[in-house]
Amino acid sequence: MSSVPTINAAERNRLLSAYPDVFHRSFMQRWGLLLISAAVFVYLAFCFAFFNVIPTFVNGNWDRAAIYVQDWYSWRAQPRLRFQNDQVVPQWTSRRQYPEGGDINWLKPNADGSRYTVTFGSDGDRLEVTPSHVDVYIDGKLYPVTITRDRASLPSDAPAQMAQDDNKVNVYYGFAGQAEIRTSQVYVQRRFLGWANFFFDTRSPFWGRNLPEVVGLMFSGERLDPNQSNASLALDNFLNNASWQHGDILSKLMQTLVMAFVGTLFGTLVAFPLAFVAARNITRSRAANWATKRLFDFLRSIDMLIWALFFTRAFGPGPLPGIAAIFFTDTGALGKVYAEALENIDDKQREGVKSVGAAPVAVQRYGVIPQVLPVFISQSLYFWESNTRSATVIGAVGAGGIGLKLLESMKTNSDWDKVAYMVLLILLVVFAFDNLSNALRSRVMGKKGH
């Protein structure tokens, strides 16, 4: 049986005197981690209470949030079946998903137009709509809703899928859709997976055709328009899709990319010479150093969004305010980074160039710039990639680009599928620019194998 090794008193006293910091730790060394953890816990608890986090989550409109999420990957046809002169007259929203007079398999009128049948799925869920009453079928069972001049009345045996809301009746069919039965109309929302008319709107001769048919017409079919080829016509119909506005969205996306590139480029070009003035080891004037650094602090301390608001008020909406906002912010941020890189260079290279009698400009060109240029380029590439995302945000306040288009679609509260489309485009562009920026930075920094 092994015994635990022990040391004598003399050896113990020697170790205590040789390493006092190990055996006699301060109060913060012993309890600092526990105190910091407790302070963080108290701070988080205060934030939860101050910002009403739990009540906000409990009282949140999660049903509305679920509808918004569904709108990202599905579409809603929203006809209003209005009651006019004992007839049921359908009216559609501006984003008409069906052609005028087209045959709709889930919305069928009878011979004289006094009744419409709205089908929700294949299990018997449907509405039979007339101006005087609406027969609601849920799981094949009938629940009649009577309509008077002042009120639509819920039947006494109505299931949970039906609800009385003041003078109207709401009917819910889950993902398939819902209906609001009112005194003068029935507002129907019929939901389907996918994005309606994403490639071609109802005015296009390619509408309603499947992919093989469209490809066949584009490359081997007879011309649908004698003035242009079918491929050119298909591209024109796609870009000028009235529902999705692909041409306008792609144009705004290009504006966003131009804003990010031009703003970053101008910021780099202005910050580069100013950084040499701000660096104390390059410019031997304390006043010039101080003034230039305070200029950098001023430019970068004001957020890019605030600059965008300021320039939007000055120049009006468009890409110019966005470029100016990125330029001002990046000049301050890049100038600070560049100046710090210059102040940490190895002076031996500069002194070596100076010792052969080189002019001051040549000293900076051959003794300083080769040391800092990889850092400068790397930081500029990083800011360019970051500004691709930031340009979307500042566009939402009027600085142009796809951000403004995104905000417009959100405000309608009915174009969430278009919002999802633009968000997906932004993600793809950011992903591509992130990889391109990383690849360029790796080459600049000499990491070609990464």
C-alpha positions as a Markdown table, in Angstrom:
| # | Residue | x | y | z |
|---|---|---|---|---|
| 1 | Met | 0.0 | 0.0 | 0.0 |
| 2 | Ser | 1.5 | 3.3 | -1.2 |
| 3 | Ser | 1.7 | 6.2 | 1.2 |
| 4 | Val | 1.1 | 9.9 | 0.4 |
| 5 | Pro | 4.4 | 11.7 | 0.2 |
| 6 | Thr | 5.0 | 14.4 | 2.8 |
| 7 | Ile | 7.4 | 17.3 | 3.2 |
| 8 | Asn | 9.1 | 18.5 | 6.3 |
| 9 | Ala | 8.6 | 21.9 | 7.9 |
| 10 | Ala | 11.9 | 23.4 | 6.5 |
| 11 | Glu | 10.9 | 22.4 | 2.9 |
| 12 | Arg | 7.4 | 23.8 | 3.4 |
| 13 | Asn | 8.7 | 27.1 | 4.7 |
| 14 | Arg | 11.1 | 27.3 | 1.7 |
| 15 | Leu | 8.3 | 26.8 | -0.8 |
| 16 | Leu | 6.1 | 29.4 | 0.9 |
| 17 | Ser | 8.9 | 32.0 | 0.8 |
| 18 | Ala | 9.8 | 31.1 | -2.8 |
| 19 | Tyr | 6.3 | 31.1 | -4.2 |
| 20 | Pro | 4.1 | 33.4 | -2.0 |
| 21 | Asp | 1.7 | 34.2 | -4.9 |
| 22 | Val | 0.7 | 30.5 | -5.2 |
| 23 | Phe | 0.0 | 29.9 | -1.5 |
| 24 | His | -1.2 | 33.3 | -0.5 |
| 25 | Arg | -3.7 | 34.3 | -3.2 |
| 26 | Ser | -5.6 | 37.6 | -2.9 |
| 27 | Phe | -9.3 | 37.8 | -2.2 |
| 28 | Met | -10.1 | 38.5 | -5.9 |
| 29 | Gln | -8.0 | 35.5 | -7.0 |
| 30 | Arg | -9.9 | 33.2 | -4.7 |
| 31 | Trp | -13.4 | 34.6 | -5.1 |
| 32 | Gly | -13.3 | 36.7 | -8.3 |
| 33 | Leu | -14.8 | 34.2 | -10.7 |
| 34 | Leu | -17.7 | 33.4 | -8.3 |
| 35 | Leu | -18.4 | 37.2 | -7.7 |
| 36 | Ile | -18.3 | 37.9 | -11.5 |
| 37 | Ser | -20.7 | 35.0 | -12.1 |
| 38 | Ala | -23.0 | 36.3 | -9.4 |
| 39 | Ala | -22.9 | 39.8 | -10.8 |
| 40 | Val | -23.7 | 38.6 | -14.3 |
| 41 | Phe | -26.7 | 36.5 | -13.0 |
| 42 | Val | -28.0 | 39.5 | -11.1 |
| 43 | Tyr | -27.6 | 41.7 | -14.1 |
| 44 | Leu | -29.5 | 39.3 | -16.4 |
| 45 | Ala | -32.3 | 38.9 | -13.8 |
| 46 | Phe | -32.6 | 42.7 | -13.7 |
| 47 | Cys | -32.8 | 42.9 | -17.5 |
| 48 | Phe | -35.5 | 40.2 | -17.5 |
| 49 | Ala | -37.5 | 42.2 | -15.0 |
| 50 | Phe | -36.8 | 45.7 | -16.5 |
| 51 | Phe | -37.6 | 44.7 | -20.1 |
| 52 | Asn | -40.6 | 42.5 | -19.1 |
| 53 | Val | -39.1 | 39.6 | -21.1 |
| 54 | Ile | -41.4 | 36.9 | -19.6 |
| 55 | Pro | -44.7 | 38.8 | -19.9 |
| 56 | Thr | -43.7 | 39.8 | -23.5 |
| 57 | Phe | -43.2 | 36.1 | -24.4 |
| 58 | Val | -46.4 | 35.0 | -22.7 |
| 59 | Asn | -48.6 | 37.8 | -24.2 |
| 60 | Gly | -47.0 | 37.6 | -27.6 |
| 61 | Asn | -49.2 | 37.2 | -30.7 |
| 62 | Trp | -47.7 | 33.8 | -31.6 |
| 63 | Asp | -50.7 | 32.9 | -33.8 |
| 64 | Arg | -49.9 | 35.9 | -35.9 |
| 65 | Ala | -46.3 | 35.1 | -36.0 |
| 66 | Ala | -47.1 | 31.5 | -37.2 |
| 67 | Ile | -49.2 | 33.1 | -40.0 |
| 68 | Tyr | -46.2 | 35.3 | -41.0 |
| 69 | Val | -43.9 | 32.3 | -41.1 |
| 70 | Gln | -46.4 | 30.3 | -43.2 |
| 71 | Asp | -46.5 | 33.3 | -45.6 |
| 72 | Trp | -42.8 | 32.9 | -46.2 |
| 73 | Tyr | -43.1 | 29.4 | -47.8 |
| 74 | Ser | -46.7 | 29.5 | -49.1 |
| 75 | Trp | -49.2 | 31.9 | -50.8 |
| 76 | Arg | -52.7 | 33.0 | -50.2 |
| 77 | Ala | -55.4 | 33.6 | -52.7 |
| 78 | Gln | -57.7 | 36.2 | -51.2 |
| 79 | Pro | -61.0 | 36.7 | -53.0 |
| 80 | Arg | -63.8 | 38.7 | -51.5 |
| 81 | Leu | -67.2 | 37.3 | -52.3 |
| 82 | Arg | -69.4 | 40.4 | -52.2 |
| 83 | Phe | -73.2 | 40.3 | -52.0 |
| 84 | Gln | -74.7 | 42.5 | -54.7 |
| 85 | Asn | -78.3 | 42.4 | -56.0 |
| 86 | Asp | -78.8 | 38.8 | -54.7 |
| 87 | Gln | -75.7 | 37.7 | -56.5 |
| 88 | Val | -72.2 | 36.7 | -55.2 |
| 89 | Val | -69.6 | 38.7 | -57.0 |
| 90 | Pro | -65.9 | 37.8 | -56.5 |
| 91 | Gln | -63.3 | 40.5 | -56.2 |
| 92 | Trp | -59.6 | 40.0 | -56.0 |
| 93 | Thr | -56.6 | 41.7 | -54.4 |
| 94 | Ser | -54.0 | 43.6 | -56.5 |
| 95 | Arg | -51.8 | 40.5 | -56.6 |
| 96 | Arg | -54.2 | 38.5 | -58.8 |
| 97 | Gln | -53.0 | 34.9 | -59.0 |
| 98 | Tyr | -55.5 | 33.8 | -61.7 |
| 99 | Pro | -56.3 | 35.3 | -65.1 |
| 100 | Glu | -59.5 | 37.2 | -65.6 |
| 101 | Gly | -62.3 | 34.7 | -66.1 |
| 102 | Gly | -60.0 | 31.7 | -65.5 |
| 103 | Asp | -61.3 | 28.4 | -64.2 |
| 104 | Ile | -60.4 | 27.9 | -60.5 |
| 105 | Asn | -60.9 | 24.4 | -59.2 |
| 106 | Trp | -61.5 | 25.4 | -55.6 |
| 107 | Leu | -63.9 | 28.4 | -56.3 |
| 108 | Lys | -66.9 | 27.4 | -58.4 |
| 109 | Pro | -70.1 | 29.4 | -59.1 |
| 110 | Asn | -73.5 | 27.8 | -59.9 |
| 111 | Ala | -75.3 | 28.5 | -63.1 |
| 112 | Asp | -76.9 | 31.9 | -62.2 |
| 113 | Gly | -74.1 | 33.2 | -59.9 |
| 114 | Ser | -76.2 | 33.2 | -56.8 |
| 115 | Arg | -74.0 | 30.6 | -55.0 |
| 116 | Tyr | -70.3 | 30.0 | -54.8 |
| 117 | Thr | -68.6 | 26.9 | -53.5 |
| 118 | Val | -65.2 | 27.4 | -51.8 |
| 119 | Thr | -63.4 | 24.1 | -51.2 |
| 120 | Phe | -60.7 | 23.7 | -48.5 |
| 121 | Gly | -59.0 | 20.4 | -49.0 |
| 122 | Ser | -60.3 | 17.0 | -50.1 |
| 123 | Asp | -62.1 | 15.9 | -46.9 |
| 124 | Gly | -65.3 | 17.7 | -47.4 |
| 125 | Asp | -64.3 | 21.0 | -45.8 |
| 126 | Arg | -66.0 | 23.8 | -47.9 |
| 127 | Leu | -68.3 | 26.8 | -47.9 |
| 128 | Glu | -71.5 | 27.2 | -49.8 |
| 129 | Val | -71.9 | 31.0 | -50.1 |
| 130 | Thr | -75.1 | 32.8 | -50.8 |
| 131 | Pro | -76.2 | 36.4 | -50.0 |
| 132 | Ser | -78.6 | 35.2 | -47.2 |
| 133 | His | -76.6 | 32.4 | -45.6 |
| 134 | Val | -73.4 | 30.5 | -45.7 |
| 135 | Asp | -73.3 | 26.7 | -45.3 |
| 136 | Val | -70.1 | 25.8 | -43.5 |
| 137 | Tyr | -68.9 | 22.2 | -43.8 |
| 138 | Ile | -66.2 | 21.0 | -41.4 |
| 139 | Asp | -65.2 | 17.3 | -41.5 |
| 140 | Gly | -68.3 | 16.8 | -43.7 |
| 141 | Lys | -70.8 | 18.1 | -41.2 |
| 142 | Leu | -73.0 | 21.1 | -41.9 |
| 143 | Tyr | -73.0 | 24.3 | -39.7 |
| 144 | Pro | -75.2 | 27.0 | -41.3 |
| 145 | Val | -74.4 | 30.6 | -40.7 |
| 146 | Thr | -77.4 | 33.0 | -41.2 |
| 147 | Ile | -76.8 | 36.5 | -42.5 |
| 148 | Thr | -79.0 | 39.5 | -41.7 |
| 149 | Arg | -78.5 | 43.2 | -42.5 |
| 150 | Asp | -76.8 | 43.7 | -39.1 |
| 151 | Arg | -75.1 | 40.4 | -38.3 |
| 152 | Ala | -73.7 | 37.1 | -39.3 |
| 153 | Ser | -74.7 | 34.6 | -36.6 |
| 154 | Leu | -72.8 | 31.5 | -35.4 |
| 155 | Pro | -74.9 | 28.3 | -35.1 |
| 156 | Ser | -75.4 | 27.0 | -31.6 |
| 157 | Asp | -73.6 | 23.7 | -32.2 |
| 158 | Ala | -70.6 | 25.3 | -33.8 |
| 159 | Pro | -67.2 | 23.6 | -33.3 |
| 160 | Ala | -64.0 | 25.2 | -32.1 |
| 161 | Gln | -63.0 | 26.0 | -35.7 |
| 162 | Met | -65.7 | 28.6 | -35.8 |
| 163 | Ala | -65.9 | 31.8 | -33.7 |
| 164 | Gln | -68.2 | 34.8 | -33.4 |
| 165 | Asp | -66.3 | 38.1 | -33.6 |
| 166 | Asp | -68.8 | 40.9 | -33.0 |
| 167 | Asn | -71.0 | 40.9 | -36.1 |
| 168 | Lys | -69.0 | 38.5 | -38.2 |
| 169 | Val | -68.1 | 34.8 | -38.0 |
| 170 | Asn | -64.6 | 33.4 | -38.5 |
| 171 | Val | -64.0 | 29.9 | -39.8 |
| 172 | Tyr | -60.6 | 28.3 | -39.6 |
| 173 | Tyr | -59.5 | 25.3 | -41.7 |
| 174 | Gly | -55.9 | 25.2 | -40.5 |
| 175 | Phe | -53.2 | 25.5 | -43.1 |
| 176 | Ala | -55.7 | 25.3 | -45.9 |
| 177 | Gly | -57.0 | 28.7 | -45.0 |
| 178 | Gln | -59.8 | 30.6 | -43.3 |
| 179 | Ala | -62.9 | 32.7 | -44.0 |
| 180 | Glu | -64.6 | 35.8 | -42.5 |
| 181 | Ile | -68.3 | 35.7 | -43.0 |
| 182 | Arg | -69.7 | 39.3 | -42.8 |
| 183 | Thr | -73.0 | 41.0 | -43.5 |
| 184 | Ser | -71.9 | 42.2 | -47.0 |
| 185 | Gln | -69.3 | 39.7 | -48.1 |
| 186 | Val | -67.2 | 36.6 | -47.3 |
| 187 | Tyr | -63.5 | 37.3 | -47.2 |
| 188 | Val | -61.7 | 34.0 | -48.1 |
| 189 | Gln | -58.0 | 33.2 | -47.6 |
| 190 | Arg | -57.1 | 30.0 | -49.4 |
| 191 | Arg | -53.5 | 28.9 | -48.8 |
| 192 | Phe | -51.2 | 26.7 | -51.0 |
| 193 | Leu | -47.6 | 25.7 | -50.7 |
| 194 | Gly | -45.0 | 27.5 | -52.8 |
| 195 | Trp | -44.9 | 30.9 | -54.4 |
| 196 | Ala | -47.6 | 31.7 | -56.9 |
| 197 | Asn | -46.6 | 32.9 | -60.4 |
| 198 | Phe | -43.0 | 33.2 | -59.4 |
| 199 | Phe | -41.6 | 33.0 | -62.9 |
| 200 | Phe | -44.5 | 34.4 | -65.0 |
| 201 | Asp | -47.6 | 36.4 | -64.2 |
| 202 | Thr | -51.0 | 35.7 | -65.7 |
| 203 | Arg | -50.4 | 38.1 | -68.7 |
| 204 | Ser | -47.5 | 36.0 | -70.0 |
| 205 | Pro | -48.1 | 33.3 | -72.7 |
| 206 | Phe | -45.8 | 31.0 | -70.6 |
| 207 | Trp | -48.2 | 31.2 | -67.6 |
| 208 | Gly | -49.6 | 27.9 | -66.4 |
| 209 | Arg | -47.1 | 25.8 | -68.4 |
| 210 | Asn | -44.8 | 23.3 | -66.7 |
| 211 | Leu | -41.0 | 23.5 | -67.0 |
| 212 | Pro | -40.5 | 21.1 | -70.0 |
| 213 | Glu | -43.1 | 23.0 | -71.9 |
| 214 | Val | -41.5 | 26.4 | -71.2 |
| 215 | Val | -38.0 | 25.0 | -72.1 |
| 216 | Gly | -39.4 | 23.5 | -75.3 |
| 217 | Leu | -41.0 | 26.7 | -76.4 |
| 218 | Met | -37.9 | 28.7 | -75.6 |
| 219 | Phe | -35.5 | 26.7 | -77.8 |
| 220 | Ser | -37.6 | 24.8 | -80.4 |
| 221 | Gly | -41.2 | 26.1 | -80.5 |
| 222 | Glu | -42.7 | 28.6 | -82.9 |
| 223 | Arg | -42.4 | 32.2 | -82.0 |
| 224 | Leu | -45.1 | 33.5 | -79.7 |
| 225 | Asp | -44.1 | 37.1 | -80.6 |
| 226 | Pro | -42.9 | 37.6 | -84.2 |
| 227 | Asn | -40.7 | 40.5 | -83.0 |
| 228 | Gln | -38.4 | 38.5 | -80.7 |
| 229 | Ser | -37.4 | 35.0 | -79.9 |
| 230 | Asn | -39.2 | 32.9 | -77.3 |
| 231 | Ala | -36.1 | 32.9 | -75.1 |
| 232 | Ser | -35.9 | 36.7 | -75.1 |
| 233 | Leu | -39.7 | 36.9 | -74.5 |
| 234 | Ala | -39.4 | 34.5 | -71.5 |
| 235 | Leu | -36.6 | 36.6 | -70.0 |
| 236 | Asp | -38.6 | 39.8 | -70.6 |
| 237 | Asn | -41.7 | 38.2 | -69.0 |
| 238 | Phe | -39.7 | 37.0 | -66.0 |
| 239 | Leu | -38.0 | 40.3 | -65.3 |
| 240 | Asn | -41.3 | 42.3 | -65.8 |
| 241 | Asn | -43.4 | 39.9 | -63.7 |
| 242 | Ala | -46.0 | 42.3 | -62.3 |
| 243 | Ser | -46.5 | 40.2 | -59.1 |
| 244 | Trp | -42.8 | 39.6 | -58.2 |
| 245 | Gln | -41.0 | 42.5 | -59.9 |
| 246 | His | -37.8 | 40.5 | -60.5 |
| 247 | Gly | -36.2 | 43.2 | -62.6 |
| 248 | Asp | -36.8 | 45.9 | -60.0 |
| 249 | Ile | -35.7 | 43.7 | -57.1 |
| 250 | Leu | -32.5 | 42.7 | -58.9 |
| 251 | Ser | -31.8 | 46.3 | -59.9 |
| 252 | Lys | -32.2 | 47.3 | -56.2 |
| 253 | Leu | -29.9 | 44.5 | -55.2 |
| 254 | Met | -27.2 | 45.8 | -57.6 |
| 255 | Gln | -27.7 | 49.3 | -56.1 |
| 256 | Thr | -27.0 | 47.8 | -52.7 |
| 257 | Leu | -23.8 | 46.1 | -53.9 |
| 258 | Val | -22.6 | 49.4 | -55.6 |
| 259 | Met | -23.3 | 51.3 | -52.4 |
| 260 | Ala | -21.2 | 48.9 | -50.4 |
| 261 | Phe | -18.4 | 48.9 | -52.9 |
| 262 | Val | -18.2 | 52.6 | -53.7 |
| 263 | Gly | -18.6 | 53.7 | -50.1 |
| 264 | Thr | -15.9 | 51.3 | -48.9 |
| 265 | Leu | -13.5 | 52.3 | -51.8 |
| 266 | Phe | -13.9 | 56.0 | -51.0 |
| 267 | Gly | -13.4 | 55.4 | -47.3 |
| 268 | Thr | -10.2 | 53.4 | -48.0 |
| 269 | Leu | -8.8 | 56.0 | -50.3 |
| 270 | Val | -9.4 | 58.9 | -47.8 |
| 271 | Ala | -8.4 | 56.9 | -44.7 |
| 272 | Phe | -5.1 | 55.8 | -46.2 |
| 273 | Pro | -3.3 | 59.2 | -46.3 |
| 274 | Leu | -4.9 | 60.4 | -43.2 |
| 275 | Ala | -3.7 | 57.4 | -41.2 |
| 276 | Phe | -0.1 | 58.5 | -42.0 |
| 277 | Val | -0.9 | 61.9 | -40.5 |
| 278 | Ala | -2.5 | 60.3 | -37.4 |
| 279 | Ala | 0.4 | 57.9 | -36.7 |
| 280 | Arg | 2.8 | 59.4 | -34.1 |
| 281 | Asn | 5.8 | 57.6 | -35.4 |
| 282 | Ile | 5.2 | 58.9 | -39.0 |
| 283 | Thr | 4.1 | 62.5 | -38.5 |
| 284 | Arg | 6.0 | 64.2 | -35.7 |
| 285 | Ser | 3.3 | 66.8 | -34.9 |
| 286 | Arg | 1.3 | 66.2 | -31.8 |
| 287 | Ala | -1.4 | 68.6 | -33.0 |
| 288 | Ala | -1.8 | 66.9 | -36.4 |
| 289 | Asn | -1.9 | 63.5 | -34.7 |
| 290 | Trp | -4.5 | 64.6 | -32.2 |
| 291 | Ala | -6.7 | 66.4 | -34.7 |
| 292 | Thr | -6.7 | 63.5 | -37.2 |
| 293 | Lys | -7.5 | 60.9 | -34.5 |
| 294 | Arg | -10.3 | 63.1 | -33.2 |
| 295 | Leu | -11.7 | 63.3 | -36.7 |
| 296 | Phe | -11.6 | 59.5 | -36.9 |
| 297 | Asp | -13.4 | 59.3 | -33.6 |
| 298 | Phe | -16.1 | 61.7 | -34.7 |
| 299 | Leu | -16.8 | 59.9 | -38.0 |
| 300 | Arg | -17.0 | 56.4 | -36.5 |
| 301 | Ser | -18.8 | 57.3 | -33.3 |
| 302 | Ile | -21.9 | 58.3 | -35.3 |
| 303 | Asp | -23.6 | 55.1 | -36.4 |
| 304 | Met | -23.9 | 54.4 | -40.1 |
| 305 | Leu | -27.7 | 54.4 | -39.8 |
| 306 | Ile | -27.6 | 58.0 | -38.3 |
| 307 | Trp | -25.4 | 59.2 | -41.1 |
| 308 | Ala | -27.9 | 57.6 | -43.6 |
| 309 | Leu | -30.8 | 59.4 | -42.0 |
| 310 | Phe | -28.9 | 62.7 | -42.1 |
| 311 | Phe | -27.9 | 62.4 | -45.8 |
| 312 | Thr | -31.3 | 61.2 | -46.8 |
| 313 | Arg | -32.8 | 64.4 | -45.4 |
| 314 | Ala | -30.0 | 66.4 | -47.2 |
| 315 | Phe | -30.0 | 64.7 | -50.7 |
| 316 | Gly | -33.3 | 62.8 | -50.7 |
| 317 | Pro | -33.9 | 59.1 | -51.1 |
| 318 | Gly | -31.5 | 57.1 | -53.3 |
| 319 | Pro | -28.1 | 55.4 | -53.3 |
| 320 | Leu | -26.1 | 58.6 | -52.9 |
| 321 | Pro | -27.0 | 59.0 | -49.1 |
| 322 | Gly | -26.1 | 55.3 | -48.6 |
| 323 | Ile | -22.7 | 55.7 | -50.3 |
| 324 | Ala | -22.0 | 58.9 | -48.2 |
| 325 | Ala | -23.0 | 57.1 | -45.0 |
| 326 | Ile | -20.7 | 54.1 | -45.6 |
| 327 | Phe | -17.9 | 56.5 | -46.7 |
| 328 | Phe | -18.1 | 58.6 | -43.5 |
| 329 | Thr | -18.3 | 55.6 | -41.2 |
| 330 | Asp | -15.6 | 53.6 | -42.9 |
| 331 | Thr | -13.2 | 56.6 | -43.1 |
| 332 | Gly | -13.3 | 56.9 | -39.3 |
| 333 | Ala | -13.1 | 53.1 | -38.6 |
| 334 | Leu | -10.4 | 52.3 | -41.3 |
| 335 | Gly | -8.4 | 55.4 | -40.4 |
| 336 | Lys | -8.2 | 54.2 | -36.8 |
| 337 | Val | -7.2 | 50.7 | -37.8 |
| 338 | Tyr | -4.6 | 51.9 | -40.3 |
| 339 | Ala | -3.1 | 54.4 | -37.9 |
| 340 | Glu | -2.7 | 51.7 | -35.2 |
| 341 | Ala | -1.0 | 49.4 | -37.8 |
| 342 | Leu | 1.4 | 52.1 | -38.7 |
| 343 | Glu | 2.3 | 52.8 | -35.1 |
| 344 | Asn | 3.3 | 49.2 | -34.6 |
| 345 | Ile | 5.6 | 48.8 | -37.6 |
| 346 | Asp | 9.2 | 47.7 | -37.3 |
| 347 | Asp | 11.3 | 50.9 | -37.6 |
| 348 | Lys | 14.4 | 49.0 | -38.7 |
| 349 | Gln | 13.2 | 48.8 | -42.3 |
| 350 | Arg | 12.4 | 52.5 | -42.4 |
| 351 | Glu | 15.7 | 53.4 | -40.9 |
| 352 | Gly | 17.5 | 51.1 | -43.4 |
| 353 | Val | 15.8 | 52.9 | -46.4 |
| 354 | Lys | 16.5 | 56.3 | -44.8 |
| 355 | Ser | 20.2 | 55.4 | -44.3 |
| 356 | Val | 20.9 | 55.2 | -48.0 |
| 357 | Gly | 19.6 | 58.8 | -48.4 |
| 358 | Ala | 16.1 | 58.1 | -49.8 |
| 359 | Ala | 13.6 | 61.0 | -49.9 |
| 360 | Pro | 10.8 | 61.0 | -47.2 |
| 361 | Val | 8.2 | 59.8 | -49.7 |
| 362 | Ala | 10.5 | 56.9 | -50.8 |
| 363 | Val | 11.1 | 56.0 | -47.1 |
| 364 | Gln | 7.3 | 55.6 | -46.6 |
| 365 | Arg | 7.0 | 53.8 | -49.9 |
| 366 | Tyr | 9.7 | 51.2 | -49.4 |
| 367 | Gly | 10.1 | 51.1 | -45.6 |
| 368 | Val | 6.6 | 51.4 | -44.3 |
| 369 | Ile | 3.9 | 50.4 | -46.9 |
| 370 | Pro | 5.3 | 46.9 | -47.5 |
| 371 | Gln | 4.8 | 46.1 | -43.8 |
| 372 | Val | 1.2 | 47.5 | -43.5 |
| 373 | Leu | -0.2 | 46.9 | -47.0 |
| 374 | Pro | -1.5 | 43.3 | -46.3 |
| 375 | Val | -3.2 | 44.6 | -43.1 |
| 376 | Phe | -4.7 | 47.5 | -44.9 |
| 377 | Ile | -6.1 | 45.4 | -47.8 |
| 378 | Ser | -7.3 | 42.7 | -45.4 |
| 379 | Gln | -9.3 | 45.2 | -43.3 |
| 380 | Ser | -10.7 | 47.0 | -46.4 |
| 381 | Leu | -11.9 | 43.6 | -47.8 |
| 382 | Tyr | -13.5 | 42.8 | -44.4 |
| 383 | Phe | -15.3 | 46.2 | -44.3 |
| 384 | Trp | -16.5 | 45.7 | -47.9 |
| 385 | Glu | -18.0 | 42.3 | -47.0 |
| 386 | Ser | -19.6 | 43.8 | -43.8 |
| 387 | Asn | -21.0 | 46.8 | -45.7 |
| 388 | Thr | -22.8 | 44.5 | -48.1 |
| 389 | Arg | -25.0 | 43.6 | -45.1 |
| 390 | Ser | -25.1 | 47.2 | -43.7 |
| 391 | Ala | -26.2 | 48.7 | -47.0 |
| 392 | Thr | -29.4 | 46.6 | -46.8 |
| 393 | Val | -30.2 | 48.1 | -43.4 |
| 394 | Ile | -29.5 | 51.7 | -44.3 |
| 395 | Gly | -31.5 | 51.2 | -47.5 |
| 396 | Ala | -34.6 | 50.7 | -45.3 |
| 397 | Val | -34.4 | 54.3 | -44.1 |
| 398 | Gly | -34.5 | 55.7 | -47.6 |
| 399 | Ala | -30.9 | 55.3 | -48.7 |
| 400 | Gly | -32.0 | 53.2 | -51.7 |
| 401 | Gly | -31.2 | 49.6 | -52.6 |
| 402 | Ile | -33.0 | 46.4 | -51.8 |
| 403 | Gly | -33.5 | 47.5 | -48.1 |
| 404 | Leu | -36.1 | 50.1 | -49.2 |
| 405 | Lys | -37.8 | 47.5 | -51.4 |
| 406 | Leu | -37.8 | 45.1 | -48.4 |
| 407 | Leu | -39.4 | 47.6 | -46.1 |
| 408 | Glu | -42.1 | 48.4 | -48.7 |
| 409 | Ser | -43.0 | 44.8 | -49.0 |
| 410 | Met | -43.2 | 44.4 | -45.2 |
| 411 | Lys | -45.5 | 47.4 | -44.9 |
| 412 | Thr | -48.1 | 45.8 | -47.1 |
| 413 | Asn | -48.4 | 43.0 | -44.5 |
| 414 | Ser | -49.5 | 40.7 | -47.3 |
| 415 | Asp | -46.2 | 40.2 | -49.3 |
| 416 | Trp | -44.3 | 38.1 | -46.9 |
| 417 | Asp | -43.5 | 35.6 | -49.7 |
| 418 | Lys | -41.8 | 38.5 | -51.5 |
| 419 | Val | -40.0 | 39.4 | -48.3 |
| 420 | Ala | -38.7 | 35.8 | -48.1 |
| 421 | Tyr | -37.5 | 36.0 | -51.7 |
| 422 | Met | -35.5 | 39.2 | -51.0 |
| 423 | Val | -34.1 | 37.8 | -47.8 |
| 424 | Leu | -32.9 | 34.7 | -49.6 |
| 425 | Leu | -31.3 | 36.9 | -52.3 |
| 426 | Ile | -29.5 | 38.9 | -49.6 |
| 427 | Leu | -28.3 | 35.7 | -47.9 |
| 428 | Leu | -26.9 | 34.3 | -51.1 |
| 429 | Val | -25.1 | 37.6 | -52.0 |
| 430 | Val | -23.7 | 37.9 | -48.5 |
| 431 | Phe | -22.5 | 34.3 | -48.5 |
| 432 | Ala | -20.8 | 34.8 | -51.9 |
| 433 | Phe | -19.1 | 38.0 | -50.9 |
| 434 | Asp | -18.0 | 36.5 | -47.6 |
| 435 | Asn | -16.3 | 33.7 | -49.3 |
| 436 | Leu | -14.8 | 36.0 | -51.9 |
| 437 | Ser | -13.5 | 38.4 | -49.3 |
| 438 | Asn | -12.1 | 35.5 | -47.2 |
| 439 | Ala | -10.3 | 34.1 | -50.3 |
| 440 | Leu | -8.8 | 37.5 | -51.2 |
| 441 | Arg | -7.7 | 38.2 | -47.6 |
| 442 | Ser | -6.0 | 34.8 | -47.4 |
| 443 | Arg | -4.1 | 35.5 | -50.6 |
| 444 | Val | -3.1 | 39.0 | -49.4 |
| 445 | Met | -1.9 | 37.7 | -46.0 |
| 446 | Gly | 0.1 | 34.9 | -47.7 |
| 447 | Lys | -2.2 | 32.0 | -46.8 |
| 448 | Lys | -2.8 | 30.6 | -50.3 |
| 449 | Gly | -3.4 | 27.1 | -49.1 |
| 450 | His | -6.3 | 28.1 | -46.8 |
